[in-house]
Amino acid sequence: MTPEEKLERELRELNRLTGISFSLDENENPDAEELSAKIKLLSEAFREKNSRTAYFRKLLGGQLELSRVYEGAARLHLPAEGRMQVFVVETENVNDEGALMVLRQIAAGRSQDHMVPVDGKRIALIRRVPAAQKEADALRFARTIIDMLNAEAMVRARCAFSECVPDLAGLPEAYREACLALEIGRIFYMNETILRSSHLGIGQLIYRLPEDVCRRFLREVFSDKKPEELDEETRLTVEAFFENNLNISETARKLFIHRNTLVYRLEKLKNLSGLDVRVFEDAMIFRIASMIASFLREEKNEKSSNSI
């Protein structure tokens, strides 16, 4: 293809995208190749600015005023109303191509779903849902996402989803809800790969507490000793005890230890902390205090990394 033919092609594409058309004066004799490259860049910039992906990225980030939300929807032929839900997938690696490919495949299965790479590790799926959809359906969809990422792309990821919103204007808040669920899950529920913005338990309450209130509570419970200063054997024993609903026999079986050994370890914890986790109230206090300690530790690490 000659430079003149390339130039004609880019002019046609520019006209298709923007409606702008012009002809060249043959007497000016411009550099066709250079002009073609510039027009191509202009077309690409216009295409990106007016793409659905760019629109949704700005919408989720709260960068669009309400009027522009509906103007953009009309321009891109998007229905402004209808129940929608936001699923946010967080991958371990930055810009994971395998994850992007799988999520594009998932979104392509439904014409009204949209996949939006938000930043290096987070990818949003905007999904239109029927009025009859239940939370169990959203859980199954999130599980499908995680399973496909594991099986097809060998990607480790977590997925959080928001509650349903009635129209496009509710998507920014839904996205914030899902991102908050990921953040709370990272601190308090590290073993969970699927998180619901409406079921964050005590973690959400602790996350919103002022730091000075958290530290005062820890001092009241542990005095000068911190939960992380307990030896690993004791911490693992307590975690297993909680996972098995304070059942001594079941915990001992899961840990492959004798019942008396477990009782000895719990007595050791009682002597160290003053809390008998075999008693429900003490177990609840210890659990909350341990979660608060994890929260403060993460906050400290984040502040240290931001100051570097």
Backbone torsions as a table, in degrees:
resi	resn	phi	psi	omega
1	MET	NA	128.2	-179.3
2	THR	-74.5	160.3	176.8
3	PRO	-55.9	-36.4	179.7
4	GLU	-66.4	-39.3	178.4
5	GLU	-67.6	-39.3	175.9
6	LYS	-60.6	-43.3	-179.5
7	LEU	-61.3	-43.5	178.6
8	GLU	-62.3	-39.6	179.2
9	ARG	-63.8	-44.4	-179.2
10	GLU	-67.6	-34.6	176.9
11	LEU	-64.9	-39.9	176.9
12	ARG	-64.3	-40.9	179.2
13	GLU	-66.1	-39.4	177.7
14	LEU	-62.9	-41.2	178.7
15	ASN	-65.0	-39.3	179.9
16	ARG	-64.5	-39.7	-175.8
17	LEU	-79.5	-40.8	-169.3
18	THR	-114.4	-16.2	-174.6
19	GLY	83.4	-2.6	179.4
20	ILE	-80.9	130.2	176.2
21	SER	-138.4	141.5	175.2
22	PHE	-156.3	158.7	178.9
23	SER	-116.8	157.0	-177.1
24	LEU	-96.6	141.3	174.5
25	ASP	-78.4	119.6	-176.3
26	GLU	-61.6	-25.0	-178.6
27	ASN	-73.4	-20.4	-179.2
28	GLU	-74.5	-27.2	177.1
29	ASN	50.5	60.5	-178.9
30	PRO	-74.0	164.8	173.8
31	ASP	-75.1	102.4	-172.5
32	ALA	-61.8	-38.7	-176.8
33	GLU	-68.1	-43.3	179.7
34	GLU	-66.4	-43.9	-179.8
35	LEU	-64.9	-38.3	178.3
36	SER	-61.1	-42.8	-179.7
37	ALA	-63.7	-40.4	-179.6
38	LYS	-67.4	-41.4	178.7
39	ILE	-65.3	-38.0	178.0
40	LYS	-61.8	-42.5	177.6
41	LEU	-62.6	-39.8	178.4
42	LEU	-63.0	-42.8	179.1
43	SER	-64.0	-43.2	-179.7
44	GLU	-64.2	-40.4	179.3
45	ALA	-64.0	-41.6	178.7
46	PHE	-66.0	-41.6	179.7
47	ARG	-62.2	-42.1	-179.7
48	GLU	-67.4	-43.3	-178.5
49	LYS	-61.6	-34.4	-175.4
50	ASN	-105.6	19.5	177.8
51	SER	-84.2	156.1	177.9
52	ARG	-65.1	-36.6	-179.8
53	THR	-61.9	-46.6	179.5
54	ALA	-63.0	-40.0	179.0
55	TYR	-61.4	-48.9	-178.0
56	PHE	-67.6	-33.6	178.4
57	ARG	-63.3	-43.6	177.3
58	LYS	-67.6	-39.4	-179.3
59	LEU	-62.9	-48.5	-179.1
60	LEU	-63.8	-33.5	-179.8
61	GLY	-80.0	1.9	178.6
62	GLY	71.8	26.5	-176.4
63	GLN	-94.9	1.3	-178.5
64	LEU	-113.5	131.2	172.0
65	GLU	-69.7	161.8	-174.0
66	LEU	-57.4	-42.0	-179.0
67	SER	-64.3	-37.4	-179.1
68	ARG	-72.9	-24.9	175.6
69	VAL	-60.0	-48.0	-177.1
70	TYR	-77.7	-31.7	176.2
71	GLU	-63.9	-45.5	179.9
72	GLY	-64.3	-38.7	179.0
73	ALA	-63.1	-41.6	179.8
74	ALA	-66.5	-41.3	-178.8
75	ARG	-64.7	-36.0	-177.1
76	LEU	-96.2	7.0	177.7
77	HIS	58.8	47.4	177.4
78	LEU	-107.3	131.5	174.8
79	PRO	-66.0	126.7	-174.8
80	ALA	-78.2	-25.3	-176.5
81	GLU	-113.4	163.6	-177.7
82	GLY	122.3	142.8	-176.0
83	ARG	-63.8	131.7	-179.8
84	MET	-135.1	157.2	-179.6
85	GLN	-141.0	143.2	-179.3
86	VAL	-108.8	127.0	172.5
87	PHE	-110.7	127.2	179.1
88	VAL	-115.2	123.3	179.8
89	VAL	-104.0	130.2	178.3
90	GLU	-116.1	119.8	-179.2
91	THR	-98.4	160.9	178.2
92	GLU	-72.3	-38.0	-176.3
93	ASN	-99.3	150.2	179.1
94	VAL	-76.5	136.9	177.2
95	ASN	49.1	52.4	-178.5
96	ASP	-73.3	109.6	-176.4
97	GLU	-64.9	-36.2	178.6
98	GLY	-61.1	-42.5	178.7
99	ALA	-65.6	-42.7	179.5
100	LEU	-61.0	-41.0	-179.1
101	MET	-63.8	-44.2	-179.3
102	VAL	-65.4	-42.5	-178.1
103	LEU	-70.6	-32.9	173.3
104	ARG	-62.5	-40.8	179.5
105	GLN	-62.3	-42.0	179.0
106	ILE	-64.4	-46.4	-177.9
107	ALA	-67.1	-32.9	-178.0
108	ALA	-67.0	-19.4	-179.8
109	GLY	-69.9	-16.7	179.3
110	ARG	-135.0	121.0	-172.9
111	SER	-63.6	-23.7	-177.5
112	GLN	-94.8	1.2	175.5
113	ASP	-92.2	150.2	-177.3
114	HIS	-134.5	133.1	176.5
115	MET	-102.0	127.4	-174.7
116	VAL	-130.2	106.1	172.4
117	PRO	-66.8	117.2	-173.7
118	VAL	-92.4	-49.2	175.0
119	ASP	-147.1	-165.7	-174.0
120	GLY	-56.2	-39.2	-174.2
121	LYS	-113.8	-9.7	-175.8
122	ARG	-114.6	132.8	179.7
123	ILE	-128.9	128.4	-178.9
124	ALA	-100.4	141.4	170.9
125	LEU	-116.9	118.1	177.3
126	ILE	-97.7	119.8	-171.0
127	ARG	-123.0	126.7	173.7
128	ARG	-82.6	131.9	-173.7
129	VAL	-124.6	146.4	179.1
130	PRO	-72.4	160.7	-178.8
131	ALA	-62.2	-27.3	-176.5
132	ALA	-85.9	-0.9	-177.4
133	GLN	-65.3	140.4	177.5
134	LYS	-111.2	168.0	-178.7
135	GLU	-62.4	-31.6	178.6
136	ALA	-61.5	-33.0	177.6
137	ASP	-66.9	-41.7	178.1
138	ALA	-65.1	-39.3	177.8
139	LEU	-62.2	-42.0	179.0
140	ARG	-63.7	-40.3	179.3
141	PHE	-65.0	-43.1	178.0
142	ALA	-62.4	-39.9	178.2
143	ARG	-64.5	-38.6	177.0
144	THR	-61.4	-42.1	178.3
145	ILE	-58.9	-51.1	-177.8
146	ILE	-62.8	-43.4	-179.1
147	ASP	-64.1	-41.5	179.6
148	MET	-67.7	-38.4	177.5
149	LEU	-64.0	-40.6	179.7
150	ASN	-68.1	-45.2	-172.4
151	ALA	-79.7	-43.4	-172.4
152	GLU	-92.1	-32.9	-177.5
153	ALA	-113.9	-5.3	-176.7
154	MET	51.5	45.4	-178.5
155	VAL	-110.7	130.4	173.9
156	ARG	-89.3	128.7	-175.5
157	ALA	-151.2	167.4	172.6
158	ARG	-125.0	152.4	-178.6
159	CYS	-133.1	130.5	175.1
160	ALA	-122.2	146.4	177.9
161	PHE	-134.4	151.3	-176.8
162	SER	-90.2	176.1	167.7
163	GLU	-77.8	165.6	-178.2
164	CYS	-73.4	146.3	175.7
165	VAL	-121.7	154.8	-172.4
166	PRO	-82.4	-17.2	-177.7
167	ASP	-159.0	-179.8	-177.2
168	LEU	-60.6	-33.7	-177.4
169	ALA	-63.1	-21.5	-179.6
170	GLY	-86.8	-6.0	-175.3
171	LEU	-65.4	-38.8	178.6
172	PRO	-57.3	-44.7	179.3
173	GLU	-67.1	-38.6	177.9
174	ALA	-62.7	-40.6	178.2
175	TYR	-64.7	-42.5	178.1
176	ARG	-61.6	-39.8	178.1
177	GLU	-59.6	-47.0	-178.4
178	ALA	-65.8	-40.3	178.4
179	CYS	-65.6	-38.6	176.8
180	LEU	-63.2	-39.4	177.6
181	ALA	-61.5	-40.3	177.1
182	LEU	-63.3	-41.9	-178.6
183	GLU	-66.5	-45.8	178.9
184	ILE	-64.7	-39.0	177.9
185	GLY	-63.7	-38.1	179.3
186	ARG	-61.3	-34.3	-177.1
187	ILE	-86.1	-45.2	-169.3
188	PHE	-107.6	-24.9	-174.8
189	TYR	-128.9	61.7	-171.9
190	MET	-62.1	-25.9	-177.7
191	ASN	-87.5	-5.3	-178.5
192	GLU	-88.2	131.4	177.3
193	THR	-100.2	-14.6	178.4
194	ILE	-124.9	128.0	-176.0
195	LEU	-129.0	139.1	179.0
196	ARG	-111.2	131.1	-178.1
197	SER	-63.5	-21.7	-178.2
198	SER	-94.0	-1.4	-178.7
199	HIS	-136.3	71.1	-178.8
200	LEU	-109.7	0.5	171.2
201	GLY	56.4	-146.8	-177.4
202	ILE	-64.0	-28.6	-178.9
203	GLY	-55.4	-41.9	-179.9
204	GLN	-65.7	-39.0	178.8
205	LEU	-63.7	-47.0	-179.3
206	ILE	-64.1	-40.1	-177.9
207	TYR	-58.4	-30.9	-176.4
208	ARG	-93.5	-2.0	179.6
209	LEU	-77.2	144.1	174.6
210	PRO	-62.4	148.0	-176.5
211	GLU	-61.3	-39.3	-177.9
212	ASP	-66.1	-33.2	176.9
213	VAL	-66.6	-41.0	178.6
214	CYS	-61.9	-45.9	-178.0
215	ARG	-66.6	-36.6	178.9
216	ARG	-64.6	-40.1	179.0
217	PHE	-64.9	-41.6	179.0
218	LEU	-63.5	-41.0	178.0
219	ARG	-62.7	-38.8	179.7
220	GLU	-64.7	-38.6	-175.4
221	VAL	-82.4	-47.1	-170.9
222	PHE	-109.9	-1.5	-174.9
223	SER	56.5	-121.0	-177.4
224	ASP	-88.7	-10.7	-176.5
225	LYS	-92.9	140.3	-179.8
226	LYS	-105.2	150.1	-179.3
227	PRO	-56.3	-36.8	-177.3
228	GLU	-72.1	-10.6	178.2
229	GLU	-82.6	-8.5	174.7
230	LEU	-67.5	146.6	-178.8
231	ASP	-66.8	157.2	-173.5
232	GLU	-60.7	-38.8	-179.3
233	GLU	-59.9	-43.2	-179.8
234	THR	-66.7	-43.6	-179.0
235	ARG	-63.6	-43.6	179.3
236	LEU	-65.1	-35.8	179.1
237	THR	-65.4	-44.7	-179.7
238	VAL	-64.8	-42.0	178.5
239	GLU	-59.8	-44.5	178.7
240	ALA	-64.6	-37.2	179.4
241	PHE	-62.5	-42.6	177.7
242	PHE	-67.7	-43.2	-179.0
243	GLU	-60.7	-26.9	-179.2
244	ASN	-104.1	27.1	172.0
245	ASN	56.3	41.9	176.3
246	LEU	61.4	26.2	179.2
247	ASN	-93.2	112.6	-174.8
248	ILE	-66.1	-46.7	-177.4
249	SER	-61.9	-45.8	-178.3
250	GLU	-67.2	-38.5	178.9
251	THR	-65.0	-44.0	179.0
252	ALA	-61.5	-39.2	179.2
253	ARG	-65.1	-42.7	-178.9
254	LYS	-68.1	-31.8	-179.4
255	LEU	-88.7	-3.8	-178.5
256	PHE	58.0	42.8	176.9
257	ILE	-127.9	163.9	178.0
258	HIS	-73.7	150.7	179.7
259	ARG	-55.2	-42.9	-178.5
260	ASN	-64.6	-32.3	177.1
261	THR	-65.6	-40.9	178.1
262	LEU	-64.5	-45.0	179.3
263	VAL	-60.0	-38.9	178.9
264	TYR	-61.8	-43.3	-179.2
265	ARG	-66.3	-38.5	179.1
266	LEU	-69.5	-33.8	175.1
267	GLU	-66.2	-37.6	177.6
268	LYS	-61.2	-42.4	177.7
269	LEU	-64.1	-38.9	179.6
270	LYS	-62.4	-40.5	179.5
271	ASN	-67.8	-33.5	-178.1
272	LEU	-77.5	-40.6	-172.1
273	SER	-109.5	-16.5	-174.7
274	GLY	81.0	5.8	-178.7
275	LEU	-113.8	129.0	176.7
276	ASP	-99.1	100.2	-173.9
277	VAL	-71.0	-4.3	173.4
278	ARG	-75.7	-16.2	176.2
279	VAL	-95.2	130.5	-171.4
280	PHE	-54.6	-47.3	-176.1
281	GLU	-62.5	-43.6	178.4
282	ASP	-66.0	-38.3	178.2
283	ALA	-62.5	-40.9	179.7
284	MET	-64.8	-43.6	179.8
285	ILE	-63.5	-44.0	-178.8
286	PHE	-63.9	-42.0	-179.4
287	ARG	-63.0	-46.1	-179.8
288	ILE	-65.0	-42.8	-179.8
289	ALA	-63.1	-38.7	178.1
290	SER	-65.4	-39.8	178.3
291	MET	-66.8	-39.5	177.7
292	ILE	-64.2	-41.7	178.3
293	ALA	-60.9	-40.9	177.3
294	SER	-63.6	-41.3	179.8
295	PHE	-61.9	-47.3	-179.7
296	LEU	-65.1	-35.8	178.5
297	ARG	-65.3	-42.7	178.7
298	GLU	-66.1	-39.3	178.2
299	GLU	-62.3	-41.5	179.1
300	LYS	-65.1	-42.6	179.2
301	ASN	-64.2	-38.7	-179.7
302	GLU	-66.6	-41.7	178.3
303	LYS	-63.7	-38.3	179.5
304	SER	-65.5	-42.6	-179.1
305	SER	-68.5	-33.5	179.6
306	ASN	-72.6	-25.5	-178.2
307	SER	-83.6	-11.7	-179.4
308	ILE	-76.0	NA	NA
